[in-house]
Amino acid sequence: MQHFFFFAGEPSGDLHGSALIRKLKNNLPHLKFVGVGGPLMRKEGISGRLKMEDFQVMGFSDVLKALPRLGKYFYQIVKEIIDTQPDAVVLIDYPGFNLRLAKALRKRSYKGKIIQYICPSVWAHGKNRIKTLVDNHDLLLTIYPFEKEYFNTTPLKVEYIGNPLVQNINKWKYNSKWRDHLNISSEDEFIALFPGSRSSEIARHFPLFLKCAENIKKSHPFLKFVCCYVNADQLKTMQKSLEQSSLKMNQNFFFISSDLRYEIMQDCEIALAKSGTVTLELALLQKPTVVIYELSYLNHFLAKYFLRLNMPYYCIVNILAKMEVFPELMGSNLSNRLISDKLQTLYENVEQRKKISLECQTILNDFGDKHTHQAAAEAIMGLWK
């Protein structure tokens, strides 16, 4: 029986992996799926001794602490793949781990196909990652249209398969009752806040977001703020912080579940967001946004001097546009005053907001209308034709 080994080390990979497995099962019903996945992939039938949850770490310093454990898991996975010789290994995102895994498999003479689903950020890390991909992989699936050009002079098969976020937003049905969850009317203007999806991000960003909200409130007393949260623990943490501020819960500051994030993205005036996938969602909904990412001093040092990340932009929206569409602030010493000034300028400048919305529409058009997971399944099956 033909079988594939999948590896997904974080929730976004679990989401992509589960959708891809579903499409492959439709075309290859006897295909067996093994490897490392999360709850969504396990629901689709993937089996394995390790789980996605074993690999979840955030930030360079967290990775350093987890290295002994991740190293042990790494060699377990290599041994399993070499011993069982699956027909294909599908590696989803998680580039630091997956690029090394592909290299180790080829070094140990694994003969099956190796597929990387979601291109590592070669524009940030340069030629080393490109060489690793070309030397060890049979197929690279990209979700950003500009990535393919980095491999034009190489023999690697690269397929742009569209971006799943575009399809998510196209399928989304607006919930007109969302305001009923809050004490906020359709006439109220508000700024949407997206401090992050992990506890470490909340701890780092939410106090800054609160200070910014307090600062802007002085100039715009009727303005409200709606903050997105992912789970009950996050909500509890943020509520405690809010109690220490001058803002009042359910009066001028509101919390709402991430299930309704597209509703508040669409209806807010502007947004403040931690750099990440959420900024692309905001761009696809054409919502002007100030983007921040506060790094610890250690992470900032490692990024600048060890990984040598030197890019004109860090926000994916600006990378796609090759210009600053969303104002972005990154670093280890971000001040709430600096962020507040950017946010207030954007809120008050209606013409700038219109210009940003038009640039966002251009980005949306560039993605095209591919059905990502179906295109991925077809590209993978095409390796055997």
ABEGO torsion letter per residue (X at the ends): XBBBBBBBABAAAAAAAAAAAAAAAAABAABBBBEBBBAAAAAAGBBEABBAAAABBBEAAAAAAAAAAAAAAAAAAAAAAAAAGBABBBBBEGAAAAAAAAAAAAAAGBABBBBBBEBBBAAAAEAAAAAAAAAABABBBBABAAAAAAAAABABBBBBAEBAAAAAAAABBBBAAAAAABBBBAABBBBBBBAEABAAAAAAAAAAAAAAAAAAAAABAABBBBBBBABAAAAAAAAAAAAABABBBGAABBBBBAAAAAAAAAABABBBBBBEAAAAAAAAAGBBBBBBBBBBAAAAAAAAAAAGBBBABABAAAAAAGBBABBBBBEAABBAAAAAAAAAAAAABAAAAAAAAAAAAAAAAAAEABBAAAAAAAAAAAAAX
